[in-house]
Amino acid sequence: MEAAFAMLAEGGVDNVRVEPLARRLNVTKGGFYWHFRDRADVLAVMLERWRDGRVAVIVRHVAPGEDEDAEAVLRRLLDRYLDHPNPRGSAIEMAVRDWARHDPAAAEAVAEVDRARLAHVTPLFESLGMDACEARARARLFYAYVFGQNLLTPGTGDAAETTRVSDRITAILLGRDASA
């Protein structure tokens, strides 16, 4: 499956084809069909694995460490997503989201991941004393910021500017900014 995800990251869903995938896996087309009925089967398995993997990651990432409160978890998440980017993971994420624009199964997988992300981050904001509505809004802003930053070309802006923006957004998200 890793080869299929590599192909997805390199060129989107249209790049995931049986013959090139079989070549990458160093198997014959017949060997490929031993494991999958057809291309649609491969794509369905990819969506399932992507969805389940993303949900498992957020569950793991929001689990508080020893002596970590909600604010510390949120700061750790921002650090993980922004200071330690995963270019391959981002490429796969963007490719799946592009795929979702024209495929209902992909759209549902993306929606499930988004719902899970928000459902696991919202309680962190509630722990900071925000009501449910405000906490959901902050969770959405959190992910909008993370994904938006990951869309920017690396090296866009200087490090000091990036730090100022990150500090400002963090203050807003955590309710520490009186002007927000």
Backbone torsions as a table, in degrees:
resi	resn	phi	psi	omega
1	MET	NA	-28.9	179.6
2	GLU	-58.2	-39.0	179.3
3	ALA	-63.6	-39.9	178.9
4	ALA	-65.0	-40.9	177.9
5	PHE	-67.4	-34.9	176.5
6	ALA	-62.9	-43.1	178.9
7	MET	-64.2	-40.3	177.9
8	LEU	-61.0	-47.0	-179.4
9	ALA	-63.5	-35.0	-176.6
10	GLU	-76.2	-32.0	-173.7
11	GLY	-152.5	14.9	178.9
12	GLY	81.9	-179.8	-174.5
13	VAL	-62.3	-32.4	179.5
14	ASP	-66.4	-18.5	178.6
15	ASN	-80.2	-15.9	-178.8
16	VAL	-87.5	97.8	-178.2
17	ARG	-125.5	151.1	-174.0
18	VAL	-60.5	-54.5	-175.7
19	GLU	-61.4	-50.7	178.1
20	PRO	-62.4	-35.5	178.2
21	LEU	-65.7	-43.7	177.6
22	ALA	-60.2	-42.5	177.7
23	ARG	-60.5	-45.0	179.3
24	ARG	-60.7	-36.4	-179.1
25	LEU	-82.9	-5.5	-179.3
26	ASN	60.0	43.6	175.5
27	VAL	-130.1	160.2	176.3
28	THR	-76.5	166.1	174.8
29	LYS	-59.9	-38.0	177.4
30	GLY	-61.9	-40.0	176.9
31	GLY	-64.5	-37.0	177.1
32	PHE	-61.9	-46.8	-177.2
33	TYR	-70.6	-10.8	173.1
34	TRP	-67.4	-31.3	-177.0
35	HIS	-99.0	-29.6	-176.4
36	PHE	-132.3	143.5	178.5
37	ARG	-66.3	-43.2	-175.8
38	ASP	-167.8	-175.6	-179.7
39	ARG	-60.9	-40.4	180.0
40	ALA	-59.0	-36.4	178.0
41	ASP	-65.4	-43.0	177.3
42	VAL	-59.7	-47.0	-178.3
43	LEU	-63.8	-39.2	178.5
44	ALA	-64.2	-41.9	178.1
45	VAL	-65.3	-39.4	178.2
46	MET	-60.7	-46.6	-179.8
47	LEU	-61.8	-42.9	179.6
48	GLU	-62.0	-46.1	-179.7
49	ARG	-67.6	-39.6	178.4
50	TRP	-62.4	-50.9	-179.2
51	ARG	-57.6	-52.1	-177.8
52	ASP	-63.7	-37.6	178.7
53	GLY	-66.8	-43.9	179.3
54	ARG	-64.7	-41.0	179.4
55	VAL	-65.7	-43.1	179.0
56	ALA	-61.5	-38.5	180.0
57	VAL	-64.7	-45.9	-178.0
58	ILE	-67.0	-37.8	177.3
59	VAL	-59.4	-44.6	-180.0
60	ARG	-66.8	-41.6	-175.9
61	HIS	-70.8	-30.4	-178.9
62	VAL	-86.2	-7.6	177.6
63	ALA	-66.4	124.1	-178.1
64	PRO	-68.6	141.0	173.1
65	GLY	-79.6	177.7	179.1
66	GLU	-57.6	130.0	179.3
67	ASP	61.0	24.7	178.3
68	GLU	-99.7	129.3	173.1
69	ASP	-96.7	-179.5	-176.6
70	ALA	-58.8	-42.2	179.7
71	GLU	-61.9	-42.2	179.3
72	ALA	-63.6	-39.4	178.3
73	VAL	-63.9	-45.5	178.9
74	LEU	-61.8	-42.8	177.8
75	ARG	-63.6	-39.7	178.2
76	ARG	-64.2	-41.1	177.9
77	LEU	-62.2	-45.9	178.1
78	LEU	-60.2	-43.5	178.2
79	ASP	-60.3	-46.0	-178.5
80	ARG	-60.6	-48.1	-175.2
81	TYR	-75.3	-32.9	-173.8
82	LEU	-99.8	-39.1	-176.8
83	ASP	-90.5	-14.9	-179.7
84	HIS	-131.8	63.9	-175.4
85	PRO	-65.8	155.3	178.2
86	ASN	-118.1	91.9	-174.9
87	PRO	-57.3	-39.9	179.5
88	ARG	-66.6	-44.6	178.2
89	GLY	-61.9	-40.2	178.0
90	SER	-65.2	-40.2	179.0
91	ALA	-63.7	-41.2	178.1
92	ILE	-66.1	-45.0	179.1
93	GLU	-56.9	-47.4	-179.0
94	MET	-66.7	-37.9	179.3
95	ALA	-66.0	-41.2	178.3
96	VAL	-65.7	-41.5	179.0
97	ARG	-65.2	-37.0	175.0
98	ASP	-65.0	-44.5	177.1
99	TRP	-56.8	-40.8	-178.2
100	ALA	-64.2	-18.9	-179.9
101	ARG	-67.3	-21.9	-177.1
102	HIS	-133.5	9.6	-179.9
103	ASP	-134.7	119.9	-177.0
104	PRO	-61.3	-37.0	179.7
105	ALA	-66.5	-41.4	177.7
106	ALA	-67.0	-39.2	178.6
107	ALA	-61.9	-39.8	179.0
108	GLU	-68.0	-39.7	178.1
109	ALA	-62.0	-43.8	178.5
110	VAL	-63.4	-43.7	179.9
111	ALA	-61.9	-40.2	178.7
112	GLU	-64.2	-41.5	178.5
113	VAL	-65.5	-44.8	178.9
114	ASP	-61.0	-44.6	178.4
115	ARG	-60.0	-43.9	-179.7
116	ALA	-64.8	-43.3	179.1
117	ARG	-59.1	-49.5	-179.0
118	LEU	-65.4	-39.1	-179.4
119	ALA	-65.3	-29.2	-179.5
120	HIS	-89.8	-23.5	-179.7
121	VAL	-92.1	-32.4	-179.8
122	THR	-53.1	-45.8	-179.9
123	PRO	-61.5	-25.1	176.6
124	LEU	-64.6	-41.7	177.9
125	PHE	-70.2	-35.5	176.0
126	GLU	-62.5	-36.2	177.7
127	SER	-64.3	-20.0	177.7
128	LEU	-87.5	5.3	175.7
129	GLY	97.3	8.6	179.9
130	MET	-86.5	146.3	175.7
131	ASP	-70.9	168.3	-173.6
132	ALA	-57.8	-42.2	-178.8
133	CYS	-64.3	-46.8	179.1
134	GLU	-66.4	-39.0	179.7
135	ALA	-62.7	-42.6	177.6
136	ARG	-63.4	-41.4	179.1
137	ALA	-62.8	-42.3	179.2
138	ARG	-66.4	-37.9	178.1
139	ALA	-63.2	-41.2	177.1
140	ARG	-64.1	-43.6	177.8
141	LEU	-62.3	-40.7	177.2
142	PHE	-53.8	-53.3	-178.1
143	TYR	-70.9	-34.2	176.4
144	ALA	-61.1	-42.4	178.8
145	TYR	-65.3	-48.2	-178.9
146	VAL	-58.7	-50.2	-178.4
147	PHE	-68.8	-37.5	177.0
148	GLY	-61.0	-44.7	178.5
149	GLN	-62.1	-38.2	-179.2
150	ASN	-70.8	-18.3	177.2
151	LEU	-81.8	-21.5	178.8
152	LEU	-69.2	144.9	177.8
153	THR	-64.8	131.9	176.7
154	PRO	-53.5	138.2	-179.9
155	GLY	89.7	-1.4	177.4
156	THR	-72.1	119.5	-176.3
157	GLY	79.7	162.7	179.4
158	ASP	-91.3	168.8	-177.1
159	ALA	-61.0	-38.4	-179.6
160	ALA	-65.2	-41.7	177.9
161	GLU	-63.1	-45.5	179.1
162	THR	-59.3	-41.5	178.9
163	THR	-65.4	-42.6	178.7
164	ARG	-61.1	-44.5	179.9
165	VAL	-64.0	-46.0	-179.6
166	SER	-61.9	-43.6	178.4
167	ASP	-63.0	-40.7	-179.0
168	ARG	-66.3	-47.4	179.4
169	ILE	-63.3	-42.1	178.9
170	THR	-60.5	-44.0	178.6
171	ALA	-61.5	-42.5	178.6
172	ILE	-64.0	-48.1	-178.8
173	LEU	-59.4	-39.2	-175.7
174	LEU	-86.6	0.2	179.0
175	GLY	73.7	26.7	-177.4
176	ARG	-101.9	3.5	-175.3
177	ASP	-112.9	106.7	-175.9
178	ALA	-64.2	-25.0	-177.8
179	SER	-86.7	-2.8	-177.3
180	ALA	-77.0	NA	NA
